[in-house]
Amino acid sequence: MERIKTRVLPAILRDLRTQFACPTEGYTSKFITGYWAKQSFPLVKAVVDRLDVQPAHAVLEIGYGCGHGLEIAHKRIGSGSGYVVGIEASSFMDSLAQKKFILEISEQGNLYLDQIPNLAHLPYPNNTFDSIYHVDVFYFWDGRLLPRVVPEFLRILKPGGRLLCGMEMKRLKTIESQGILTAPQYDPLRYTESLEPSGFTDVKIDYAEIAPSREGVFISGLKPNIDPDSEDPEVKMRELEQRIKAELALESLVSSKREMSAEMKQKLSDSMPL
């Protein structure tokens, strides 16, 4: 019994933490991701609803998992000129989503999925997306990664664009009690404290019912509108640096091994600053 406590249980907890953070193919991950996706659906829907996605919007989801958020956002785009991009760290979840959305990706040309393990270097041009959102993700970013990820979100958002994070404290406290998470990992203040230093404005935390007896927590921030008449040399230099980085990012993205439709390449090219 002592051997089970000292060796087996810690190994099980390590596996559970891995499957929650970045699922790998196997029975455990299939059970966890299926159950977690079902539980998180009301929160995912509430997040996308709050973004008020319009047919002409460009939307990015970070850590799409089973793809419920992608599906909702894609329906809001419909036959409009907008598009939805999703990135996922788990190759297992990415492969499932590629099969699930094969028609939307290959025929409609307004949905693109990619597996990107390093969020600190996102391969998208500056000022690309109207909104970026994620649900049940940032808890697994350590303290060194978060300050590098948030500025990237700011870079690829359009001026006036919105970043929205959704979480449900009740569910998170449950998995904390099981030893999978710690309270500091999902502390909302850990996330909000990284937004303003990165340049986000109107940073706030809202609370709203997402289902009977269930409350969602919504952390949001806006990218400031840029004054096109600014003559500040430092601003101009930063804009030049961003443009160079954007061109390199776009070149990297469209030449990657992951096939991208001609329509999606054009949409991303059109988002390049003049």
C-alpha positions in Angstrom: 0.0 0.0 0.0 2.8 2.4 0.8 4.4 1.7 -2.5 1.2 2.6 -4.3 1.1 5.9 -2.4 4.7 6.8 -3.1 5.1 5.6 -6.6 1.9 4.7 -8.4 -0.3 7.7 -7.4 2.3 10.4 -8.2 2.7 8.7 -11.6 -1.1 8.8 -12.2 -1.2 12.5 -11.3 1.6 13.3 -13.6 -0.2 11.6 -16.4 -3.4 13.4 -15.7 -1.6 16.8 -15.6 -0.1 16.0 -19.0 -3.4 15.0 -20.5 -5.1 18.1 -19.3 -2.3 20.4 -20.5 -1.4 18.7 -23.8 -3.4 15.4 -24.5 -1.6 12.5 -26.2 -3.4 9.7 -28.0 -4.7 7.0 -25.6 -7.6 5.9 -23.6 -6.9 8.3 -20.7 -6.8 11.3 -23.1 -9.9 10.3 -25.0 -11.9 10.0 -21.7 -10.6 13.3 -20.2 -10.9 15.4 -23.4 -14.4 14.1 -24.1 -15.6 14.7 -20.5 -13.9 18.1 -20.2 -15.3 19.3 -23.6 -18.8 18.4 -22.6 -18.4 20.2 -19.3 -16.8 23.3 -20.8 -19.3 23.7 -23.7 -21.5 26.3 -21.9 -18.4 28.4 -21.1 -17.0 28.1 -24.7 -20.4 29.2 -26.1 -20.6 32.1 -23.7 -17.1 33.3 -24.7 -17.9 33.3 -28.4 -21.2 35.0 -27.8 -19.5 37.8 -25.9 -17.1 38.4 -28.8 -20.2 39.1 -31.1 -18.4 37.6 -34.1 -19.6 39.1 -37.4 -19.4 37.7 -40.9 -16.4 39.9 -41.9 -14.4 39.2 -38.7 -11.1 37.4 -38.4 -11.1 35.2 -35.3 -8.3 33.2 -33.6 -8.9 30.5 -30.9 -5.9 29.4 -28.8 -6.1 25.8 -27.7 -9.3 24.7 -29.5 -9.3 21.1 -28.1 -12.4 19.3 -29.4 -13.3 22.3 -31.6 -16.6 23.4 -30.1 -15.6 27.0 -30.1 -14.3 26.8 -33.7 -17.6 25.4 -34.8 -19.6 28.2 -33.1 -17.4 30.9 -34.4 -17.3 29.5 -38.0 -21.1 29.4 -38.1 -21.2 33.1 -37.1 -18.8 33.9 -40.0 -21.1 31.9 -42.4 -20.5 32.9 -46.0 -19.0 36.3 -45.1 -15.6 37.5 -45.9 -14.2 36.6 -42.5 -12.4 33.5 -41.3 -11.5 31.5 -38.3 -8.0 30.3 -37.3 -7.3 27.8 -34.5 -4.0 26.8 -33.0 -3.4 23.8 -30.8 -0.3 22.5 -29.0 -1.5 18.8 -28.9 -0.9 16.9 -32.1 -3.6 14.4 -31.0 -6.3 17.1 -30.7 -5.1 18.7 -33.9 -5.4 15.5 -35.8 -9.0 15.0 -34.5 -10.0 18.5 -35.5 -8.5 18.2 -38.9 -10.8 15.2 -39.6 -13.8 16.9 -38.0 -13.5 20.1 -40.1 -12.2 18.6 -43.3 -15.0 20.0 -45.4 -14.8 23.5 -43.9 -11.0 23.5 -44.4 -10.8 22.1 -47.9 -14.0 23.4 -49.5 -15.1 26.6 -47.8 -11.6 28.1 -47.3 -12.4 30.1 -44.2 -11.2 27.8 -41.5 -7.5 27.1 -40.9 -6.1 24.9 -38.1 -2.4 24.6 -37.1 -0.4 22.9 -34.4 1.9 25.5 -32.8 3.7 24.4 -29.6 5.4 27.8 -29.0 2.9 30.6 -28.5 5.7 33.1 -28.0 6.3 33.2 -31.7 3.0 33.2 -33.6 3.3 33.0 -37.4 0.7 35.7 -38.2 1.0 39.2 -39.5 0.6 42.2 -37.3 -3.0 43.6 -37.0 -4.6 40.4 -38.4 -7.4 39.4 -36.0 -10.5 41.2 -34.8 -10.6 39.0 -31.7 -8.6 36.3 -30.0 -10.1 34.0 -27.3 -9.2 31.0 -25.3 -10.9 28.8 -22.7 -9.2 26.6 -20.0 -5.7 27.3 -21.4 -3.5 29.8 -19.5 -3.4 27.7 -16.4 -0.8 25.5 -18.1 1.5 28.4 -19.1 4.3 28.9 -16.6 5.4 32.3 -15.3 8.1 32.6 -17.8 5.9 32.0 -20.8 2.9 34.3 -20.0 4.8 37.6 -20.3 6.0 36.5 -23.8 2.7 35.2 -25.0 0.5 38.2 -24.2 2.5 40.7 -26.3 2.2 38.4 -29.2 -1.6 38.5 -28.8 -1.4 42.3 -28.8 0.8 42.3 -31.9 -1.6 40.2 -34.1 -4.8 41.9 -32.9 -6.2 44.7 -35.0 -6.4 48.1 -33.4 -9.5 48.0 -31.3 -9.4 44.2 -31.3 -10.4 42.2 -28.2 -8.7 39.4 -26.2 -11.1 37.3 -24.2 -10.3 34.5 -21.7 -13.0 32.3 -20.2 -12.8 30.1 -17.1 -15.1 28.5 -14.5 -13.8 28.6 -11.0 -16.0 25.8 -9.7 -14.6 23.2 -12.2 -11.1 24.4 -11.6 -11.4 24.0 -7.8 -12.6 20.5 -8.4 -9.5 19.5 -10.4 -7.3 21.4 -7.9 -8.7 19.1 -5.1 -7.7 16.1 -7.3 -4.1 17.4 -7.4 -4.1 18.3 -11.1 -3.9 22.1 -10.7 -2.8 24.4 -8.0 -4.7 27.6 -7.0 -1.9 30.0 -8.2 -2.0 28.4 -11.7 -5.6 29.5 -12.4 -5.6 32.7 -10.4 -7.3 35.3 -12.7 -5.0 38.0 -11.4 -2.0 36.1 -12.7 -3.5 36.7 -16.2 -4.8 40.2 -15.8 -1.5 41.5 -14.3 0.2 40.6 -17.6 -2.3 42.5 -19.9 -1.7 46.2 -19.1 2.1 46.0 -19.0 1.9 44.4 -22.5 -0.2 47.3 -23.8 -3.8 46.2 -23.4 -6.4 48.7 -22.2 -9.8 48.4 -20.6 -8.7 45.3 -18.8 -11.5 43.8 -16.7 -12.9 40.7 -15.1 -16.7 40.0 -15.5 -18.9 37.3 -14.0 -22.0 35.8 -15.6 -24.2 32.7 -15.4 -23.4 30.2 -18.2 -25.8 27.5 -17.1 -28.1 27.0 -14.0 -25.9 27.2 -10.9 -22.8 27.7 -13.0 -20.8 31.0 -13.2 -18.2 31.9 -15.8 -15.3 34.3 -15.3 -14.4 36.4 -18.3 -11.1 38.3 -18.5 -10.8 40.8 -21.4 -8.6 43.5 -22.8 -8.6 45.8 -25.9 -5.8 46.7 -28.2 -5.6 50.5 -28.3 -6.5 52.3 -31.6 -3.4 53.6 -33.4 -3.2 57.2 -34.4 -2.3 57.1 -38.2 -1.1 60.6 -38.1 1.5 60.0 -35.4 5.0 61.3 -36.4 6.8 60.1 -33.3 10.1 58.6 -34.7 10.1 55.8 -32.1 6.5 54.8 -33.1 7.6 54.8 -36.8 10.6 52.6 -35.9 8.4 50.2 -34.0 6.0 50.1 -36.9 8.8 49.3 -39.3 10.1 46.5 -37.0 6.6 45.1 -36.7 6.2 45.1 -40.5 9.4 43.2 -41.0 8.4 40.7 -38.4 5.0 40.4 -40.0 6.4 39.7 -43.4 8.7 37.0 -42.0 5.8 35.5 -40.1 3.6 35.4 -43.2 6.3 33.9 -45.3 6.9 31.2 -42.6 3.2 30.4 -42.4 2.4 30.1 -46.0 5.5 28.0 -46.7 4.9 25.6 -43.8 4.2 21.9 -44.3 0.6 22.3 -43.2 -1.4 22.8 -46.4 -3.3 26.1 -46.5 -6.0 26.9 -49.0 -5.4 29.6 -51.6 -8.3 31.6 -50.1 -6.8 31.6 -46.6 -3.4 32.6 -47.9 -5.0 35.6 -49.6 -7.0 36.5 -46.5 -3.8 36.6 -44.4 -1.9 38.5 -47.2 -4.7 41.1 -47.3 -4.3 41.7 -43.6 -0.7 42.9 -44.0 -0.2 46.6 -43.2 0.3 48.9 -46.1 
